[in-house]
Amino acid sequence: MAAMVVSIGCGLRLLLIVVAVAIFSVIAFIVITMGVERIVMAIETNGARMAIATVVSGIVAAGRQSVGLRP
């Protein structure tokens, strides 16, 4: 794959973009998996009420993290 990318021209930039997208995808997959595990564990331990609280707290935490990205 690397040889094909280099033969296109401006291959280093394209390769860096592909690597960045791959890393971002892996991190997003891990974060989503951990969130689903938290919800499943909450349902198993305390029922639906705790699962709803877990989902809401996750949304609130994600909202706090994204505030810094706004201009």
Contacts in CASP RR format, 6 or more apart in sequence:
PFRMAT RR
TARGET T0000
AUTHOR 0000-0000-0000
METHOD contacts of the structure
MODEL  1
MAAMVVSIGCGLRLLLIVVAVAIFSVIAFIVITMGVERIVMAIETNGARM
AIATVVSGIVAAGRQSVGLRP
2 15 0 8 1.000
5 11 0 8 1.000
5 14 0 8 1.000
5 15 0 8 1.000
5 18 0 8 1.000
6 12 0 8 1.000
6 15 0 8 1.000
8 14 0 8 1.000
35 58 0 8 1.000
38 54 0 8 1.000
39 51 0 8 1.000
39 54 0 8 1.000
39 55 0 8 1.000
42 50 0 8 1.000
42 51 0 8 1.000
42 53 0 8 1.000
42 54 0 8 1.000
43 50 0 8 1.000
43 51 0 8 1.000
END
